[in-house]
């Protein structure tokens, strides 16, 4: 039963809006602090009033007792028996001297019997019956004996003062009981309790209003984020939170959220282009295969020469589909660096071998090497060679015969920068952001003429990133293109 109630309360609490829960927490904490402060202030005031009243009464009674008991000299060398007899004689005058409109005195002998009652006038308070335990403590020589009792429904503060044979003497011959009503002190304390209650209530009320306002204004950004998320969930990825004037954590969260949505929108757009381009790339060879099969089915097999041409064309298209499928599988594998086998690689030796192979790819272009300093990096030689082949092949496709293609490397801090540059036709500005996307080609007809699939640069980017590096491109139409690869050097090179 109790656990069910706790679960319901927890569910009710969790269903409350965040601003209400924050306000409850804030007001609860404020109430706790105010309660502690108010309680401490009240008890300190109460203790001060009681202590000051006790000190005042004792201070007023001391000279009266000494004058009555010991005479004008303030001390006595009389025997204890003589002092006890003197106490019998002065008990009533002493009680009367210590009694006033707010204090009444009783004088007791050393056996605890009342010798005199100082109350005489009707307006003077009634004395309480002496407490045997408290009287025993005073007769034993304890100076600070105080307690609170009730008489006729009124609380009374009672003080006991030992009457000693001489000041500072351990010998006690009697006790004076002084009592005063606590009504004046309790009125002050009651007024203070009322003021504290009103102050705490008013502060909590104002704190609740301000807390609601503050939490509502602080959570405005989150509210807008919720609304934006709901619209995005309905399919509108163009929605943004846009909190330009918020630099706090909520503003940073909104900015990060907007950046995330922008990347998701770009990713969906890229996936849409990928699907469309992949479908286009697959449709072309499939259409060619379908056409060739239809010609064969209509009787072209009777013409050996035509049949041979059709079969050769079908073989080329199937080869192209196979290459396309393999490249797609390579892209999938290169989502992580697990297939990269890094080993120390001397760039000078690597580029000397690669340059000879690259010159065979484009015999009609001037392919040159601008060697940098001797450097060694950790890399997969085959993967790096594949990257450079793709970049050089791309440069050959977009550089006219007689054009220049240059390769080289240079040290760049704790990295090495490898570049492939050409003086060909360049890349259109609108194509630059997309050239590393799978199947993206700025000029499909030219790429198709060279047999490209639109996956070469995407594979190059994936291989470079699998090495922990980056690839960038800069280009202007008609002024060639510059591809730059940055890879980390080996630790030995960094020492």
NORBELFEN-V774217 format. One record per residue. PSI is psi in radians with two decimals (999 if undefined). D_CENTER is the distance of its C-alpha to the mean C-alpha in Angstrom with 2 decimals. Layout:
PSI;D_CENTER / PSI;D_CENTER
This chain:
-0.81;36.57 / -0.71;33.83 / -0.64;31.43 / -0.75;32.31 / -0.72;31.58 / -0.70;28.19 / -0.70;27.36 / -0.75;28.57 / -0.70;26.56 / -0.70;23.36 / -0.71;24.27 / -0.72;25.08 / -0.75;21.77 / -0.42;19.84 / -0.21;22.19 / 2.57;21.45 / 2.63;19.62 / -0.66;16.00 / -0.58;17.27 / -0.74;19.87 / -0.72;17.66 / -0.67;15.39 / -0.74;18.75 / -0.80;20.20 / -0.80;17.49 / -0.82;17.78 / -0.67;21.58 / -0.77;21.83 / -0.73;20.08 / -0.75;22.25 / -0.71;25.28 / -0.79;24.71 / -0.74;24.53 / -0.66;27.53 / -0.76;29.40 / -0.77;28.99 / -0.81;30.05 / -0.75;32.91 / -0.75;34.12 / -0.76;34.17 / -0.73;36.02 / -0.87;38.47 / -0.55;39.35 / -0.72;39.72 / -0.76;42.06 / -0.83;43.96 / -0.71;44.47 / -0.74;45.56 / -0.79;48.08 / -0.78;49.56 / -0.76;49.73 / -0.65;51.27 / -0.77;53.78 / -0.81;54.76 / -0.70;55.15 / -0.80;57.18 / -0.75;59.56 / -0.72;60.14 / -0.66;60.71 / -0.56;63.23 / -0.53;65.02 / -0.90;65.49 / -0.57;68.19 / -0.75;70.02 / -0.81;70.20 / -0.67;71.36 / -0.75;74.02 / -0.65;75.41 / -0.69;75.27 / -0.09;76.26 / -2.92;78.04 / -0.43;77.65 / -0.36;77.14 / 0.12;73.88 / 2.89;75.02 / 2.49;77.68 / 0.25;79.78 / 2.81;81.31 / 2.79;81.30 / -0.66;78.82 / -0.68;81.67 / -0.69;82.60 / -0.64;79.03 / -0.69;78.79 / -0.66;82.02 / -0.65;80.72 / -0.66;77.53 / -0.64;79.82 / -0.67;81.53 / 0.04;78.53 / -0.89;76.17 / -0.86;76.85 / -0.67;76.87 / -0.76;73.65 / -0.69;72.01 / -0.69;73.22 / -0.55;71.98 / -0.08;68.46 / 2.43;68.37 / -2.94;67.17 / -0.38;65.89 / 0.07;62.45 / 2.41;63.42 / 2.49;66.09 / 2.53;67.46 / 2.45;69.15 / 2.20;71.12 / 2.56;71.37 / -3.02;73.63 / -0.12;72.68 / -0.03;73.20 / 0.10;70.71 / 2.46;73.46 / 2.15;73.11 / -0.60;75.69 / 2.55;74.89 / 2.15;72.75 / -0.15;71.99 / 2.23;71.51 / -0.75;74.50 / 2.65;73.48 / -0.55;72.01 / -0.17;68.95 / 2.54;67.97 / 2.74;65.43 / 2.46;66.57 / 2.45;65.93 / 2.76;64.14 / 2.25;65.93 / 2.44;65.09 / 2.12;62.75 / -0.71;64.68 / -0.78;61.62 / -0.69;60.57 / -0.71;64.20 / -0.71;64.54 / -0.75;61.53 / -0.73;63.03 / -0.43;66.45 / -0.08;64.88 / 0.07;63.88 / 2.21;60.21 / -0.78;59.66 / 1.36;56.40 / 1.90;57.19 / 2.53;55.42 / 2.86;54.61 / 2.33;54.16 / 3.11;56.57 / 2.36;57.76 / 2.16;61.21 / 0.70;62.42 / 0.14;58.87 / 2.35;57.65 / 2.41;55.34 / 2.41;57.03 / 2.22;55.95 / 2.31;58.54 / 2.43;59.17 / 2.24;61.72 / 2.05;63.44 / 2.44;65.70 / 1.95;69.17 / 2.77;70.02 / -0.61;73.41 / 2.74;72.26 / 2.17;68.96 / -0.04;66.81 / 2.52;69.31 / -0.20;68.09 / 2.08;71.06 / 2.26;70.12 / -0.08;73.01 / -3.10;71.14 / 2.45;68.01 / 2.19;67.18 / 2.13;64.81 / 2.30;63.13 / 2.48;61.22 / 2.44;59.55 / 2.55;57.95 / 0.12;54.16 / -0.82;54.40 / -0.75;53.66 / -0.73;50.60 / -0.53;49.36 / -0.75;49.88 / -0.78;47.68 / -0.65;45.01 / -0.73;45.32 / -0.66;44.87 / -0.71;41.82 / -0.74;40.32 / -0.78;41.04 / -0.73;39.46 / -0.73;36.33 / -0.78;36.10 / -0.72;36.64 / -0.79;34.17 / -0.73;31.39 / -0.80;32.23 / -0.73;32.31 / -0.73;29.05 / -0.64;27.33 / -0.84;29.01 / -0.70;27.95 / -0.65;24.40 / -0.79;24.33 / -0.84;25.64 / -0.66;23.33 / -0.76;20.30 / -0.74;21.40 / -0.78;22.00 / -0.81;18.72 / -0.64;16.62 / -0.80;19.10 / -0.65;18.93 / -0.52;15.14 / 0.16;15.08 / -0.74;18.08 / -0.73;16.28 / -0.66;14.93 / -0.76;18.52 / -0.61;19.95 / -0.70;17.85 / -0.81;19.25 / -0.71;22.69 / -0.74;22.43 / -0.70;21.45 / -0.72;24.44 / -0.63;26.74 / -0.68;25.60 / -0.44;26.24 / -0.03;29.71 / -0.01;30.29 / 1.59;29.66 / -0.04;27.54 / -0.10;28.32 / 2.48;25.88 / 2.70;22.97 / -0.85;20.43 / 1.40;21.39 / 1.35;19.33 / -0.43;20.99 / 0.12;20.43 / 2.08;16.66 / 0.16;14.90 / -2.94;11.61 / -0.64;8.39 / -0.72;10.69 / -0.71;13.41 / -0.68;11.78 / -0.74;10.97 / -0.72;14.58 / -0.78;15.96 / -0.65;14.61 / -0.77;15.98 / -0.72;19.24 / -0.69;19.62 / -0.78;19.15 / -0.66;21.73 / -0.71;24.00 / -0.67;24.01 / -0.74;24.70 / -0.76;27.45 / -0.65;28.88 / -0.77;28.79 / -0.71;30.67 / -0.72;33.09 / -0.70;33.61 / -0.67;34.24 / -0.75;36.66 / -0.65;38.50 / -0.81;38.51 / -0.77;40.11 / -0.77;42.59 / -0.69;43.54 / -0.74;43.82 / -0.70;46.02 / -0.74;48.12 / -0.65;48.49 / -0.57;49.51 / -0.61;51.79 / -0.95;53.99 / -0.60;55.20 / -0.68;55.40 / -0.73;57.53 / -0.73;59.73 / -0.74;60.15 / -0.75;60.97 / -0.74;63.54 / -0.71;65.16 / -0.68;65.44 / -0.68;66.95 / -0.74;69.55 / -0.66;70.38 / -0.43;70.73 / 0.07;73.16 / 0.19;75.55 / -0.24;74.48 / -0.25;74.97 / -0.29;78.69 / 1.77;78.05 / -0.71;77.07 / -0.78;75.98 / -0.67;73.73 / -0.71;72.34 / -0.74;71.55 / -0.75;69.72 / -0.73;67.68 / -0.71;66.80 / -0.73;65.76 / -0.71;63.56 / -0.65;62.00 / -0.72;61.37 / -0.73;59.61 / -0.69;57.33 / -0.69;56.55 / -0.71;55.82 / -0.74;53.49 / -0.68;51.68 / -0.77;51.45 / -0.69;50.00 / -0.76;47.49 / -0.72;46.40 / -0.70;46.10 / -0.66;43.94 / -0.70;41.62 / -0.66;41.39 / -0.72;40.68 / -0.70;37.79 / -0.73;36.33 / -0.56;36.79 / 0.24;35.23 / -0.30;31.78 / 2.96;31.08 / 0.25;32.71 / -0.46;34.43 / 0.05;37.82 / 2.23;37.83 / 1.69;40.02 / 2.36;39.34 / 2.72;42.17 / 2.31;43.22 / 2.07;44.85 / 2.10;47.12 / -0.67;46.83 / -0.86;50.37 / -0.74;52.01 / -0.80;49.76 / -0.52;50.54 / -0.75;54.25 / -0.73;54.46 / -0.63;52.26 / -0.71;54.27 / -0.70;57.48 / -0.67;55.93 / -0.63;54.34 / -0.45;57.74 / -0.47;59.24 / -0.67;56.76 / 1.28;57.89 / -0.39;61.34 / 0.05;61.92 / 2.68;58.92 / 1.77;58.64 / 2.08;55.81 / 2.84;55.21 / 2.26;52.90 / 1.62;51.48 / 2.48;50.71 / -2.85;48.00 / 2.77;47.73 / 2.08;48.04 / 2.66;44.62 / 2.31;43.41 / 2.77;40.30 / 2.00;39.04 / 2.82;39.75 / 1.94;41.56 / -0.73;44.88 / -0.72;45.79 / -0.75;42.49 / -0.68;42.69 / -0.68;46.33 / -0.70;45.43 / -0.86;42.89 / -0.61;45.51 / -0.75;48.21 / -0.74;46.17 / -0.74;45.54 / -0.71;49.20 / -0.70;50.45 / -0.72;48.36 / -0.70;49.79 / -0.74;53.33 / -0.57;53.00 / 0.27;52.06 / 2.26;54.45 / 2.71;58.12 / 2.40;60.82 / -0.15;61.44 / 3.02;57.87 / 2.35;55.79 / 2.21;52.80 / 2.54;51.28 / 2.72;48.92 / 3.13;47.46 / 2.77;44.63 / 2.71;43.25 / 2.46;40.81 / 1.45;37.54 / -2.19;35.61 / 0.40;34.57 / 2.91;35.40 / 2.38;38.61 / 2.10;39.25 / 2.32;41.90 / 2.70;43.40 / 2.07;45.91 / 2.61;47.52 / 2.89;50.38 / 0.59;52.45 / -2.63;52.67 / -0.23;51.93 / -3.08;48.17 / 2.36;45.39 / 2.50;44.93 / -0.62;41.76 / -0.30;40.83 / -0.39;41.07 / -0.77;38.96 / -0.22;35.52 / -0.02;36.97 / -0.33;39.39 / 0.07;37.16 / 2.48;36.72 / 2.37;39.00 / 0.03;42.38 / 2.28;41.72 / 2.23;44.88 / -0.64;45.72 / 1.70;49.43 / -0.66;50.17 / -0.72;53.90 / -0.73;53.86 / -0.69;51.38 / -0.56;53.43 / -0.56;56.55 / 0.05;55.12 / 0.30;53.97 / 2.75;50.21 / -0.14;47.66 / 0.23;44.71 / -0.11;42.73 / -0.88;43.71 / -0.60;40.96 / -0.72;38.30 / -0.72;39.49 / -0.77;39.55 / -0.75;35.92 / -0.70;34.88 / -0.71;36.94 / -0.78;35.54 / -0.53;31.89 / -0.41;32.86 / -0.04;33.95 / 0.35;30.58 / -2.96;32.20 / 2.70;32.36 / 2.35;35.27 / 2.81;35.89 / 2.49;38.85 / 2.43;40.47 / 2.69;43.61 / 2.45;45.89 / 2.29;48.60 / -0.07;51.90 / 0.35;50.48 / -3.04;49.21 / 2.64;45.79 / 1.99;43.82 / 2.24;41.52 / 2.21;39.46 / 2.25;37.86 / 2.20;35.57 / 2.58;35.32 / 2.48;34.09 / 2.87;36.95 / 2.84;37.72 / -0.58;36.64 / -0.60;40.24 / -0.43;40.31 / -0.24;37.19 / 999;38.82
